[in-house]
Amino acid sequence: MGVNETNKLVKSALLLTAGGLISKVLSAGYRIPLQNLTGDIGFYIYQQIYPILGIALMLSLYGFPSAISKMAVEWKQTGKKLTFKTFHLPILFILLCINGSMFLFLLLNADLLAAWVGDERLAGIYRFGAFTFLVIPFTALLRGMFQSNHSMKPVAFSQIGEQLVRVCIIVGAAVIISTQQNDLYNIGQAAVWAAILGSITALFILILYSDKQIKRQEDTFAIPWNYYVSTLLILGLAATLNHMVLLVIQFADTFTLLPSLIGYGLDKQTAMEAKGVFDRGQPLIQLGIVLGSSFALALLPSISRKRWRKTRKLFIFIYEGL
């Protein structure tokens, strides 16, 4: 790796780290007024939908973009062009299938999930939350292409823009709910609106930078569907899991804590308040993950390029066998 490439890599990692830190500070900061305005019950409601929204965010920001950037680097090293017909469109189609399946699962099983959680009033929020997965394919594809070129500015800006929109909507909704004495469950609906509009904002920012990312050139090589699907599923989901350990814990708490507190003898209202108090410490734990995850994300294209140089014959052999 040359000096220029190393400098570009370090700058990309630092930029992405700065964007991640800003986003996490915003994410941790808005929960303070959210809890103060809506109380422990309102915070409990928000935290019951947050793990699902967080999983969608991790897929869009880390999981699928990591897999896409890896594949883009490997195809460039083979000398093949990353054209709309043979790379971008198939990847987008696969992402739409994967995220469409998640959308349908959550949409059709919202009542069952709410029953498992122990709060049937969350069913409508879960059903609405399914729509957050429909924007992921577009943001993930563009982020992956930028990362493959070590162009982290659009990725960082889209992340910050997405978080700013989310924070403004959630805090604004909390103010309205507290001053007008609205139903506290509206904060769950507002959280989903914030996630959807935040993702659309990120997509708009990425599109502004993407004039040279997708080229409508013709190429004749066969589309390696098996390679695309396996990489997106295995590497994409593995990268997502690496970034959402705490989300998995929160997801487990969503299904177990409230029923356990009620089973212990607390009434439902007290159990909901206790769950809200318990969730206050979660944002601070997340801040330490940002530094390592951002550097890993920026390093992935270079690692793929170096690995390709060492295993070029093996890669060609695998491709020809697909």
Secondary structure, 3 states (H helix, E strand, C coil): CCHHHHHHHHHHHHHHHHHHHHHHHHHHHCHHHHHHHHHHHHHHHHHHHHHHHHHHHHHHHHHHHHHHHHHHHHHHHCCCCCEHHHHHHHHHHHHHHHHHHHHHHHHHCHHHHHHHHCCHHHHHHHHHHHHHHHCHHHHHHHHHHHHHCCCCHHHHHHHHHHHHHHHHHHHHHHHHHHHHCCCCCHHHHHHHHHHHHHHHHHHHHHHHHCCCCCECCCCCCCCCHHHHHHHHHHHHHHHHHHHCHHHHHHHHHHHHHHHHHHHHCCCHHHHHHHHHHHHHHHHHHHHHHHHHHHHHHHHHHHHHHHHHHHCHHHHHHHHHHC
